[in-house]
């Protein structure tokens, strides 16, 4: 009985639950921001399940491909495949099953455009971004696309089959998560630089590691988040009218100031502690922005 519970826990770990929940959370908020979409808990649960399955499939393939490098890094050595508790073949079988089921749920219960975007996102993350991490730091740019596609998928899923899709809102939501990933991921790469460089991952914008250029790039992309996160208020996704609208706008502005200050501190201090503050700050920043936009939904 103990062995079966341990096995189930390992398969859950393949999905990378904490990462997947954050990704799917963004997707669900984007879905709820679509004009005319009502809070239907059954559909939200279905959409969440489909998103978790697709994201989990991509994460599982990532663990299969990177099993040898995972085994060499302290923070990943205990992952189920790297440690040998699950074989690569078992992992791939699990990835195929979860990926196919997730795409089916999105297509059958929502629309096939969302399902195709999800399948494309899975492919891009697992088979382009993952192997590219050892070749060139452009991997971060490539990886930001499947990282942001869940927001577009959520937006597209909010339209009924056959209904014309208003793409602008989805592109804006995609842009929010796309630009957010650069300061977020570079902060992670800064903190984990020794582990990453040991296995040959090229994830910082400078091939010399954490430098002023890296800190400057982090600050630049943090500043770019300001117009991108304000765009929903100027395009009719969210409104500044009423108490909710004004409150949401204030939260968005304060969240941006919060991240800019942390990025400036990183640029000035150039240390791991400051990078860690950017990293943890970004985890707080994104949900605040998305929930503020939902609070002020037009």
C-alpha positions in Angstrom: 0.0 0.0 0.0 2.9 2.4 0.9 4.5 1.7 -2.5 1.4 2.6 -4.5 1.1 5.9 -2.6 4.7 6.7 -3.3 4.2 5.9 -6.9 1.2 8.2 -7.2 3.1 10.9 -5.5 6.0 10.6 -8.0 3.6 10.8 -11.0 2.1 14.0 -9.4 5.6 15.4 -9.1 6.2 14.8 -12.8 3.5 17.5 -13.5 5.4 20.0 -11.3 2.2 21.0 -9.5 3.3 24.4 -8.2 4.6 25.6 -11.6 1.6 24.1 -13.4 -0.9 25.6 -11.1 0.6 29.1 -11.6 0.6 28.7 -15.4 -3.0 27.4 -15.5 -4.1 30.1 -13.0 -3.1 32.7 -15.6 -4.9 30.8 -18.3 -8.1 30.6 -16.2 -8.0 34.4 -15.4 -7.6 35.1 -19.2 -10.6 32.8 -19.8 -12.7 34.7 -17.3 -11.8 38.1 -18.8 -13.4 37.2 -22.1 -16.5 39.4 -22.6 -19.7 37.5 -21.9 -18.0 34.6 -20.0 -19.8 33.9 -16.8 -18.5 32.1 -13.7 -19.6 28.6 -14.4 -17.6 26.4 -11.9 -18.1 23.2 -13.9 -16.5 24.7 -17.0 -13.8 26.4 -14.9 -12.9 23.0 -13.3 -12.9 21.4 -16.8 -10.7 24.1 -18.2 -8.3 23.9 -15.2 -8.1 20.1 -15.6 -7.3 20.3 -19.3 -4.7 23.0 -18.7 -3.0 21.0 -15.9 -2.9 17.9 -18.1 -1.3 19.7 -21.0 1.2 21.6 -18.9 2.0 18.5 -16.9 2.7 16.6 -20.1 5.2 19.3 -21.2 6.8 19.3 -17.8 7.1 15.5 -17.8 8.8 15.5 -21.2 11.1 18.2 -19.9 12.1 15.8 -17.1 12.7 12.9 -19.5 14.9 15.0 -21.8 16.8 16.5 -18.9 17.1 13.5 -16.7 20.9 13.4 -16.8 21.4 17.1 -16.1 18.7 17.0 -13.4 20.7 14.3 -11.7 23.7 16.6 -11.5 21.9 19.6 -9.9 21.1 19.8 -6.2 17.6 21.3 -6.6 16.5 18.7 -9.2 18.4 15.5 -8.3 15.5 14.1 -6.4 13.0 14.4 -9.3 11.3 11.1 -10.1 13.0 10.4 -13.4 16.5 11.8 -12.5 16.5 9.7 -9.3 15.4 6.6 -11.1 12.1 6.1 -9.3 10.3 6.4 -12.7 11.8 5.3 -15.9 12.0 7.5 -19.0 9.7 5.2 -20.8 7.1 5.4 -18.0 7.5 9.2 -18.1 6.9 9.4 -21.8 3.9 7.1 -21.6 2.5 9.4 -18.9 3.2 12.5 -21.0 1.4 11.1 -24.0 -1.6 10.1 -22.0 -1.9 13.4 -20.1 -1.2 15.6 -23.2 -3.7 13.8 -25.4 -6.4 13.9 -22.7 -5.8 17.6 -21.9 -5.9 18.6 -25.6 -9.1 16.6 -26.0 -10.8 18.3 -23.0 -9.9 21.7 -24.4 -11.1 20.9 -27.9 -14.3 19.0 -27.0 -15.6 21.1 -24.2 -14.3 24.5 -25.4 -13.1 24.9 -29.0 -10.5 23.2 -31.2 -8.6 26.5 -31.8 -7.7 26.5 -28.1 -6.8 22.8 -28.2 -4.5 23.3 -31.2 -2.8 26.3 -29.5 -2.3 24.0 -26.4 -0.8 21.2 -28.5 1.6 23.8 -30.2 2.6 25.2 -26.8 3.4 21.7 -25.5 5.5 20.9 -28.6 7.4 24.2 -28.5 8.2 23.9 -24.8 9.1 20.2 -24.8 10.9 19.8 -28.1 12.3 23.3 -28.9 12.9 25.2 -25.7 14.1 22.3 -23.6 17.0 21.1 -25.9 17.9 24.7 -26.8 18.8 25.6 -23.2 22.2 24.0 -23.7 22.9 25.7 -27.1 22.1 29.4 -26.8 20.5 31.9 -24.3 17.9 32.6 -27.0 16.2 29.6 -25.4 14.7 32.1 -22.9 13.1 34.0 -25.7 11.8 30.9 -27.3 10.6 29.5 -24.0 8.7 32.7 -23.2 6.3 31.9 -26.1 4.9 28.6 -24.7 5.2 30.2 -21.3 2.8 32.9 -22.4 0.5 30.9 -24.7 -1.7 29.7 -21.8 -3.1 33.2 -21.5 -3.9 33.3 -25.2 -5.4 29.7 -24.9 -7.5 30.9 -22.0 -8.8 33.8 -23.9 -9.6 31.8 -27.1 -11.3 29.1 -25.0 -13.8 31.7 -23.8 -15.4 31.9 -27.2 -18.0 29.4 -28.2 -17.3 27.0 -31.1 -18.1 28.8 -34.3 -18.1 32.2 -32.6 -15.7 34.8 -34.1 -12.7 35.3 -31.8 -11.6 38.8 -30.9 -7.9 38.3 -30.9 -6.7 41.6 -29.5 -7.5 40.8 -25.9 -5.8 37.5 -26.1 -2.7 39.1 -27.6 -2.6 41.6 -24.8 -2.9 38.9 -22.2 -0.2 36.9 -24.0 2.0 40.0 -23.9 1.6 40.4 -20.1 2.8 36.9 -19.4 5.4 37.0 -22.2 7.3 40.1 -20.9 6.9 39.1 -17.2 8.9 35.9 -17.8 12.2 37.7 -18.6 12.8 39.4 -15.2 11.2 36.3 -13.5 13.4 33.8 -15.3 16.6 35.8 -15.3 16.3 36.2 -11.6 15.9 32.4 -11.2 18.9 31.9 -13.5 20.9 34.4 -11.5 20.2 32.6 -8.2 20.8 29.1 -9.7 23.7 30.2 -11.9 26.3 27.8 -10.5 24.0 24.8 -10.9 23.0 25.8 -14.4 26.5 26.6 -15.6 27.7 23.2 -14.2 25.4 21.3 -16.6 25.9 23.7 -19.6 22.6 25.6 -19.5 22.9 29.0 -21.2 20.0 31.0 -19.7 21.4 34.5 -18.9 21.6 37.2 -21.6 25.3 37.5 -21.0 27.6 34.6 -21.6 29.7 35.9 -18.7 27.0 35.1 -16.2 25.3 37.5 -13.8 26.6 40.9 -15.1 25.4 44.5 -15.2 24.0 43.7 -18.7 21.9 41.0 -17.2 20.6 43.3 -14.4 20.0 46.1 -17.0 18.0 43.7 -19.2 15.9 42.6 -16.1 15.2 46.3 -15.4 14.3 47.1 -19.0 11.8 44.2 -19.3 10.3 45.2 -15.9 9.8 48.7 -17.2 8.1 47.3 -20.4 5.6 45.6 -18.1 4.1 49.0 -17.3 2.5 49.8 -20.6 1.6 46.2 -21.2 -0.2 45.8 -17.9 -2.0 49.1 -18.4 -3.1 48.1 -22.0 -6.3 46.2 -20.8 -7.6 49.5 -19.4 -7.3 51.2 -22.8 -8.7 48.4 -24.9 -11.9 47.6 -23.1 -10.8 44.4 -21.3 -10.9 46.2 -17.9 -12.3 49.5 -16.9 -11.3 52.3 -14.6 -14.9 53.2 -13.9 -16.3 52.9 -10.4 -14.6 51.9 -7.2 -13.5 48.5 -8.5 -11.9 50.0 -11.6 -10.0 52.7 -9.7 -8.9 50.1 -7.1 -7.7 47.8 -9.8 -5.7 50.5 -11.5 -4.1 51.5 -8.2 -3.1 47.8 -7.6 -1.6 47.6 -11.1 0.4 50.8 -10.7 1.7 49.8 -7.2 2.6 46.3 -8.4 4.7 47.8 -11.2 6.4 50.2 -8.8 7.1 47.3 -6.5 8.9 45.3 -9.3 10.7 48.3 -10.7 12.2 49.1 -7.2 13.4 45.5 -6.8 15.0 45.5 -10.3 16.7 48.8 -9.6 18.1 47.4 -6.4 19.4 44.3 -8.3 21.1 46.6 -10.8 22.8 48.6 -8.0 23.7 45.7 -5.7 24.4 42.9 -8.2 24.0 40.1 -5.7 22.1 36.9 -5.3 20.0 38.2 -2.4 18.6 41.0 -4.7 18.0 38.5 -7.5 16.1 36.3 -5.1 13.9 39.3 -4.2 13.2 39.9 -7.9 12.3 36.2 -8.2 10.0 36.0 -5.3 8.5 39.4 -6.1 7.6 38.3 -9.6 5.7 35.3 -8.1 3.5 37.9 -6.2 3.4 40.4 -9.0 1.7 38.4 -11.7 -1.3 37.2 -9.6 -1.9 40.7 -8.3 -1.9 42.1 -11.9 -4.2 39.4 -13.2 -6.7 39.5 -10.3 -6.8 43.3 -10.5 -7.7 43.1 -14.2 -10.4 40.6 -13.4 -11.7 42.8 -10.6 -12.2 45.6 -13.1 -13.5 43.5 -15.9 -15.5 45.7 -18.3 
